[in-house]
Amino acid sequence: MENGPLVYGLLAALAIALLHAAYTDIKRREIEDWLNAAIALAAPVFWWACGLSFWPDMAMQLAVGAAVFLFFALMFAIGAMGGGDVKLLGAIALWFPWTEMARITIIMSLIGAALTLIVLAEHKWKKKPGQPEVPYGVAIAMATLWPVGERFFNQFA
């Protein structure tokens, strides 16, 4: 993978989009479709900027995106995750190789578990009625910002 100015610009745009997704998920418990679509549609530009070949690299990215989307669509079907979260994960999966996506998923799960405990405690402490809603977009964004940041900062190590 190449690390030219376009790659860094696209990663910066992805980071901004992830921060926006986390913010709207906290405020409204919603991640907008236009944002997920923009992230997904920017992925092929990122592939081109990174110098990925059509076969097998780009095909593999599409397969990773589809597999991640389908897996988390099952989570949505059983009520474990919101639709915006599923679409965000599918869009993000288009940007990273499967090994990196596996790491993002593990980090996301750990952050999500901690976030869930915090939301449950706050819900119980404030004696709010109904089921608590966890803004899982925050965990998704934080877990994805990790490898994005590594691309920027590992060059200084």
N, C-alpha and C positions, 0 to 999 in steps of 0.2 A: 504494500500500500504506500502510495506517495503521500507526502505531507506538504503540498503546496498551499498558497494563499487561499485558493478556492476551497480546499478541504477544510482549512481552519475556519473560513467564513461560514461554511455550511454547518460545521460543528457548533459554532457560536450561535447560529440561528436555531439549531436543534436545542441547545441549552436554554435559550430564551423561550422557545416554545414549551419546553418541559416546565420551566418556572411558571409560565402562564397557566399551564394545565394544572399544576399543583395549587396555584392561587385560586383558580375558579372552582376547583374541587373542594377546597376549604370553604370558600364563600357560599357556593350554591350547590355543592355535591353534584357537579356536572362538569364534564369535559366535552367541549363543543366538537361537533362533527367536522366543522371546517378546519379546526386545528389538527385533528387526527388525519384528515385528508391531506393537508399541507405537508405534514411530516412524512406521510407515505409517498406523496408525489415528488418530494425533494430527494428521496432515496436514490432513484436512478441517476440523478445529477451527481450525487455523492459517489455512486459506483463509478461513473465516468471519470470524475475528478481523481479518484483513487487508482484508476488504471485497471479496473477489473475487466476480465474478458467476459464475452457473452456466455461462452460455455467453458467451464462449468461454473464459474464464479457467480455471475448474475442469476443463473438458474438456481444455484444453491441458495442465494439470498431470498429468492421468491419462495423456495420450498421451506426455508426457515420461517419466513413470515407467515405462510399458510399454516404450518404446523403449530406455531405459537398461537395464532388466532384461533384455530380449531380447538386446541387444548383449553384455552381460557374461555372460549364460547361454551364449552361444557361446564366450566365453573359458573358462568352466567346462568346457564340452564338450571343449575341446582340452587341458584340464589346466593352463591358465595361471592359474587363480584358483579359490579355494575357494567352496563354496556359500553360506556365511555372508556372504562378501564381496559376492557377487552380490545376495543379498537385502538387505543393508545399502544398497548403492548404489541399488537399485530403490526402497527406502523413502525414502532421502534425496532422490531425484529428484522425489518428490511434493511436496517443500517449496520447491523453487527453480525459477524460470523457466529455459527451455532455455539462455539465454545464460549464466546463472550456473552452471548444471550443466556447461556446456562448460568454463568456467574451473575449476571444481572438478576436473573430469576431468584437465585439463592439469596443475594443481598436484599432484594425486594421483599422476600418472604420474612427475613429477619427484621427488617425495618417495619414491615407491615404488622408483624406480631407485636412489636413494641408499641406501635401506633395504636393498635387495637386495644391493648391493655390500658393505655393512657385514655383513650376515648371511653372505654367501659368504666374506668375509675371516675372520670369527670361526669359521666352520665349518672352514675350511682350517687356521687357526692352531691350533685345539684338536684337529685331526685327528679330527673326529667321523665316524662311519660313516654311510652312506646319503646321501640327498639332503637338502639344507637346506630348511627350511620358512620362508617369509617371512611374518611376521604383517602382511599387507597391510591389515588393519583399522586399523592405526596410520596408514598413509598416507591411508586414506579419512577417518579421523577428523580428522587434522591439516588436510587440504585443505578439509574441510567447516567446521571451526571458524573458518577464515579469514573467509568471508563472514558467519558468525554473529556473530563478533566485530566486524566492520565495522558491523553494525546497531547494536551497543551503543556503539561508540567514535567513529564518524564524526560523531555529533552534537556532540562536543566540539571538533571541528576547526574 
